[in-house]
Amino acid sequence: MPMDLDGDGVVTAMEHAAGARSLFEHMDANHDERVTREEMLNFQREVLGVPVAPPGR
């Protein structure tokens, strides 16, 4: 489990929050503390390999 930072086999709320923050920071390509639709779609394409339509289609 990637979020299990201390390797004890469970994910605490703090570990989950850290994982969510890390994910958000990865999606926030321009580091403005906001994730746009375009940034989300780019993340999906690049990291998840999900084929999604370009913005506006």
Phi and psi restraints in degrees (range 20) as a CNS / XPLOR table:
assign (resid 1 and name C) (resid 2 and name N)
       (resid 2 and name CA) (resid 2 and name C) 1.0 -59.1 20.0 2
assign (resid 2 and name N) (resid 2 and name CA)
       (resid 2 and name C) (resid 3 and name N) 1.0 -28.9 20.0 2
assign (resid 2 and name C) (resid 3 and name N)
       (resid 3 and name CA) (resid 3 and name C) 1.0 -82.6 20.0 2
assign (resid 3 and name N) (resid 3 and name CA)
       (resid 3 and name C) (resid 4 and name N) 1.0 -12.1 20.0 2
assign (resid 3 and name C) (resid 4 and name N)
       (resid 4 and name CA) (resid 4 and name C) 1.0 -77.3 20.0 2
assign (resid 4 and name N) (resid 4 and name CA)
       (resid 4 and name C) (resid 5 and name N) 1.0 80.1 20.0 2
assign (resid 4 and name C) (resid 5 and name N)
       (resid 5 and name CA) (resid 5 and name C) 1.0 -63.8 20.0 2
assign (resid 5 and name N) (resid 5 and name CA)
       (resid 5 and name C) (resid 6 and name N) 1.0 -32.2 20.0 2
assign (resid 5 and name C) (resid 6 and name N)
       (resid 6 and name CA) (resid 6 and name C) 1.0 -97.7 20.0 2
assign (resid 6 and name N) (resid 6 and name CA)
       (resid 6 and name C) (resid 7 and name N) 1.0 1.4 20.0 2
assign (resid 6 and name C) (resid 7 and name N)
       (resid 7 and name CA) (resid 7 and name C) 1.0 68.4 20.0 2
assign (resid 7 and name N) (resid 7 and name CA)
       (resid 7 and name C) (resid 8 and name N) 1.0 24.4 20.0 2
assign (resid 7 and name C) (resid 8 and name N)
       (resid 8 and name CA) (resid 8 and name C) 1.0 -91.0 20.0 2
assign (resid 8 and name N) (resid 8 and name CA)
       (resid 8 and name C) (resid 9 and name N) 1.0 4.9 20.0 2
assign (resid 8 and name C) (resid 9 and name N)
       (resid 9 and name CA) (resid 9 and name C) 1.0 89.7 20.0 2
assign (resid 9 and name N) (resid 9 and name CA)
       (resid 9 and name C) (resid 10 and name N) 1.0 -0.6 20.0 2
assign (resid 9 and name C) (resid 10 and name N)
       (resid 10 and name CA) (resid 10 and name C) 1.0 -133.7 20.0 2
assign (resid 10 and name N) (resid 10 and name CA)
       (resid 10 and name C) (resid 11 and name N) 1.0 156.6 20.0 2
assign (resid 10 and name C) (resid 11 and name N)
       (resid 11 and name CA) (resid 11 and name C) 1.0 -110.2 20.0 2
assign (resid 11 and name N) (resid 11 and name CA)
       (resid 11 and name C) (resid 12 and name N) 1.0 119.3 20.0 2
assign (resid 11 and name C) (resid 12 and name N)
       (resid 12 and name CA) (resid 12 and name C) 1.0 -82.5 20.0 2
assign (resid 12 and name N) (resid 12 and name CA)
       (resid 12 and name C) (resid 13 and name N) 1.0 167.1 20.0 2
assign (resid 12 and name C) (resid 13 and name N)
       (resid 13 and name CA) (resid 13 and name C) 1.0 -58.6 20.0 2
assign (resid 13 and name N) (resid 13 and name CA)
       (resid 13 and name C) (resid 14 and name N) 1.0 -38.8 20.0 2
assign (resid 13 and name C) (resid 14 and name N)
       (resid 14 and name CA) (resid 14 and name C) 1.0 -66.4 20.0 2
assign (resid 14 and name N) (resid 14 and name CA)
       (resid 14 and name C) (resid 15 and name N) 1.0 -41.9 20.0 2
assign (resid 14 and name C) (resid 15 and name N)
       (resid 15 and name CA) (resid 15 and name C) 1.0 -65.7 20.0 2
assign (resid 15 and name N) (resid 15 and name CA)
       (resid 15 and name C) (resid 16 and name N) 1.0 -40.2 20.0 2
assign (resid 15 and name C) (resid 16 and name N)
       (resid 16 and name CA) (resid 16 and name C) 1.0 -63.5 20.0 2
assign (resid 16 and name N) (resid 16 and name CA)
       (resid 16 and name C) (resid 17 and name N) 1.0 -44.9 20.0 2
assign (resid 16 and name C) (resid 17 and name N)
       (resid 17 and name CA) (resid 17 and name C) 1.0 -61.3 20.0 2
assign (resid 17 and name N) (resid 17 and name CA)
       (resid 17 and name C) (resid 18 and name N) 1.0 -40.8 20.0 2
assign (resid 17 and name C) (resid 18 and name N)
       (resid 18 and name CA) (resid 18 and name C) 1.0 -64.4 20.0 2
assign (resid 18 and name N) (resid 18 and name CA)
       (resid 18 and name C) (resid 19 and name N) 1.0 -40.1 20.0 2
assign (resid 18 and name C) (resid 19 and name N)
       (resid 19 and name CA) (resid 19 and name C) 1.0 -66.2 20.0 2
assign (resid 19 and name N) (resid 19 and name CA)
       (resid 19 and name C) (resid 20 and name N) 1.0 -41.6 20.0 2
assign (resid 19 and name C) (resid 20 and name N)
       (resid 20 and name CA) (resid 20 and name C) 1.0 -64.8 20.0 2
assign (resid 20 and name N) (resid 20 and name CA)
       (resid 20 and name C) (resid 21 and name N) 1.0 -40.6 20.0 2
assign (resid 20 and name C) (resid 21 and name N)
       (resid 21 and name CA) (resid 21 and name C) 1.0 -63.8 20.0 2
assign (resid 21 and name N) (resid 21 and name CA)
       (resid 21 and name C) (resid 22 and name N) 1.0 -43.1 20.0 2
assign (resid 21 and name C) (resid 22 and name N)
       (resid 22 and name CA) (resid 22 and name C) 1.0 -61.5 20.0 2
assign (resid 22 and name N) (resid 22 and name CA)
       (resid 22 and name C) (resid 23 and name N) 1.0 -42.8 20.0 2
assign (resid 22 and name C) (resid 23 and name N)
       (resid 23 and name CA) (resid 23 and name C) 1.0 -62.5 20.0 2
assign (resid 23 and name N) (resid 23 and name CA)
       (resid 23 and name C) (resid 24 and name N) 1.0 -45.8 20.0 2
assign (resid 23 and name C) (resid 24 and name N)
       (resid 24 and name CA) (resid 24 and name C) 1.0 -59.1 20.0 2
assign (resid 24 and name N) (resid 24 and name CA)
       (resid 24 and name C) (resid 25 and name N) 1.0 -46.3 20.0 2
assign (resid 24 and name C) (resid 25 and name N)
       (resid 25 and name CA) (resid 25 and name C) 1.0 -62.4 20.0 2
assign (resid 25 and name N) (resid 25 and name CA)
       (resid 25 and name C) (resid 26 and name N) 1.0 -34.9 20.0 2
assign (resid 25 and name C) (resid 26 and name N)
       (resid 26 and name CA) (resid 26 and name C) 1.0 -67.1 20.0 2
assign (resid 26 and name N) (resid 26 and name CA)
       (resid 26 and name C) (resid 27 and name N) 1.0 -40.2 20.0 2
assign (resid 26 and name C) (resid 27 and name N)
       (resid 27 and name CA) (resid 27 and name C) 1.0 -71.6 20.0 2
assign (resid 27 and name N) (resid 27 and name CA)
       (resid 27 and name C) (resid 28 and name N) 1.0 -31.3 20.0 2
assign (resid 27 and name C) (resid 28 and name N)
       (resid 28 and name CA) (resid 28 and name C) 1.0 -78.6 20.0 2
assign (resid 28 and name N) (resid 28 and name CA)
       (resid 28 and name C) (resid 29 and name N) 1.0 78.2 20.0 2
assign (resid 28 and name C) (resid 29 and name N)
       (resid 29 and name CA) (resid 29 and name C) 1.0 -59.1 20.0 2
assign (resid 29 and name N) (resid 29 and name CA)
       (resid 29 and name C) (resid 30 and name N) 1.0 -35.1 20.0 2
assign (resid 29 and name C) (resid 30 and name N)
       (resid 30 and name CA) (resid 30 and name C) 1.0 -99.1 20.0 2
assign (resid 30 and name N) (resid 30 and name CA)
       (resid 30 and name C) (resid 31 and name N) 1.0 6.6 20.0 2
assign (resid 30 and name C) (resid 31 and name N)
       (resid 31 and name CA) (resid 31 and name C) 1.0 55.4 20.0 2
assign (resid 31 and name N) (resid 31 and name CA)
       (resid 31 and name C) (resid 32 and name N) 1.0 43.5 20.0 2
assign (resid 31 and name C) (resid 32 and name N)
       (resid 32 and name CA) (resid 32 and name C) 1.0 -102.7 20.0 2
assign (resid 32 and name N) (resid 32 and name CA)
       (resid 32 and name C) (resid 33 and name N) 1.0 12.0 20.0 2
assign (resid 32 and name C) (resid 33 and name N)
       (resid 33 and name CA) (resid 33 and name C) 1.0 66.8 20.0 2
assign (resid 33 and name N) (resid 33 and name CA)
       (resid 33 and name C) (resid 34 and name N) 1.0 22.4 20.0 2
assign (resid 33 and name C) (resid 34 and name N)
       (resid 34 and name CA) (resid 34 and name C) 1.0 -141.0 20.0 2
assign (resid 34 and name N) (resid 34 and name CA)
       (resid 34 and name C) (resid 35 and name N) 1.0 139.0 20.0 2
assign (resid 34 and name C) (resid 35 and name N)
       (resid 35 and name CA) (resid 35 and name C) 1.0 -109.1 20.0 2
assign (resid 35 and name N) (resid 35 and name CA)
       (resid 35 and name C) (resid 36 and name N) 1.0 116.8 20.0 2
assign (resid 35 and name C) (resid 36 and name N)
       (resid 36 and name CA) (resid 36 and name C) 1.0 -84.0 20.0 2
assign (resid 36 and name N) (resid 36 and name CA)
       (resid 36 and name C) (resid 37 and name N) 1.0 169.2 20.0 2
assign (resid 36 and name C) (resid 37 and name N)
       (resid 37 and name CA) (resid 37 and name C) 1.0 -59.1 20.0 2
assign (resid 37 and name N) (resid 37 and name CA)
       (resid 37 and name C) (resid 38 and name N) 1.0 -43.0 20.0 2
assign (resid 37 and name C) (resid 38 and name N)
       (resid 38 and name CA) (resid 38 and name C) 1.0 -61.6 20.0 2
assign (resid 38 and name N) (resid 38 and name CA)
       (resid 38 and name C) (resid 39 and name N) 1.0 -43.8 20.0 2
assign (resid 38 and name C) (resid 39 and name N)
       (resid 39 and name CA) (resid 39 and name C) 1.0 -62.7 20.0 2
assign (resid 39 and name N) (resid 39 and name CA)
       (resid 39 and name C) (resid 40 and name N) 1.0 -39.8 20.0 2
assign (resid 39 and name C) (resid 40 and name N)
       (resid 40 and name CA) (resid 40 and name C) 1.0 -64.5 20.0 2
assign (resid 40 and name N) (resid 40 and name CA)
       (resid 40 and name C) (resid 41 and name N) 1.0 -44.8 20.0 2
assign (resid 40 and name C) (resid 41 and name N)
       (resid 41 and name CA) (resid 41 and name C) 1.0 -64.2 20.0 2
assign (resid 41 and name N) (resid 41 and name CA)
       (resid 41 and name C) (resid 42 and name N) 1.0 -41.0 20.0 2
assign (resid 41 and name C) (resid 42 and name N)
       (resid 42 and name CA) (resid 42 and name C) 1.0 -62.0 20.0 2
assign (resid 42 and name N) (resid 42 and name CA)
       (resid 42 and name C) (resid 43 and name N) 1.0 -42.4 20.0 2
assign (resid 42 and name C) (resid 43 and name N)
       (resid 43 and name CA) (resid 43 and name C) 1.0 -59.6 20.0 2
assign (resid 43 and name N) (resid 43 and name CA)
       (resid 43 and name C) (resid 44 and name N) 1.0 -46.7 20.0 2
assign (resid 43 and name C) (resid 44 and name N)
       (resid 44 and name CA) (resid 44 and name C) 1.0 -59.9 20.0 2
assign (resid 44 and name N) (resid 44 and name CA)
       (resid 44 and name C) (resid 45 and name N) 1.0 -43.7 20.0 2
assign (resid 44 and name C) (resid 45 and name N)
       (resid 45 and name CA) (resid 45 and name C) 1.0 -65.2 20.0 2
assign (resid 45 and name N) (resid 45 and name CA)
       (resid 45 and name C) (resid 46 and name N) 1.0 -49.4 20.0 2
assign (resid 45 and name C) (resid 46 and name N)
       (resid 46 and name CA) (resid 46 and name C) 1.0 -74.6 20.0 2
assign (resid 46 and name N) (resid 46 and name CA)
       (resid 46 and name C) (resid 47 and name N) 1.0 -45.7 20.0 2
assign (resid 46 and name C) (resid 47 and name N)
       (resid 47 and name CA) (resid 47 and name C) 1.0 -94.6 20.0 2
assign (resid 47 and name N) (resid 47 and name CA)
       (resid 47 and name C) (resid 48 and name N) 1.0 -44.2 20.0 2
assign (resid 47 and name C) (resid 48 and name N)
       (resid 48 and name CA) (resid 48 and name C) 1.0 -90.6 20.0 2
assign (resid 48 and name N) (resid 48 and name CA)
       (resid 48 and name C) (resid 49 and name N) 1.0 -17.1 20.0 2
assign (resid 48 and name C) (resid 49 and name N)
       (resid 49 and name CA) (resid 49 and name C) 1.0 70.8 20.0 2
assign (resid 49 and name N) (resid 49 and name CA)
       (resid 49 and name C) (resid 50 and name N) 1.0 20.9 20.0 2
assign (resid 49 and name C) (resid 50 and name N)
       (resid 50 and name CA) (resid 50 and name C) 1.0 -83.1 20.0 2
assign (resid 50 and name N) (resid 50 and name CA)
       (resid 50 and name C) (resid 51 and name N) 1.0 123.4 20.0 2
assign (resid 50 and name C) (resid 51 and name N)
       (resid 51 and name CA) (resid 51 and name C) 1.0 -74.8 20.0 2
assign (resid 51 and name N) (resid 51 and name CA)
       (resid 51 and name C) (resid 52 and name N) 1.0 116.9 20.0 2
assign (resid 51 and name C) (resid 52 and name N)
       (resid 52 and name CA) (resid 52 and name C) 1.0 -126.9 20.0 2
assign (resid 52 and name N) (resid 52 and name CA)
       (resid 52 and name C) (resid 53 and name N) 1.0 153.0 20.0 2
assign (resid 52 and name C) (resid 53 and name N)
       (resid 53 and name CA) (resid 53 and name C) 1.0 -70.3 20.0 2
assign (resid 53 and name N) (resid 53 and name CA)
       (resid 53 and name C) (resid 54 and name N) 1.0 146.4 20.0 2
assign (resid 53 and name C) (resid 54 and name N)
       (resid 54 and name CA) (resid 54 and name C) 1.0 -59.3 20.0 2
assign (resid 54 and name N) (resid 54 and name CA)
       (resid 54 and name C) (resid 55 and name N) 1.0 154.7 20.0 2
assign (resid 54 and name C) (resid 55 and name N)
       (resid 55 and name CA) (resid 55 and name C) 1.0 -54.4 20.0 2
assign (resid 55 and name N) (resid 55 and name CA)
       (resid 55 and name C) (resid 56 and name N) 1.0 138.6 20.0 2
assign (resid 55 and name C) (resid 56 and name N)
       (resid 56 and name CA) (resid 56 and name C) 1.0 87.9 20.0 2
assign (resid 56 and name N) (resid 56 and name CA)
       (resid 56 and name C) (resid 57 and name N) 1.0 5.2 20.0 2
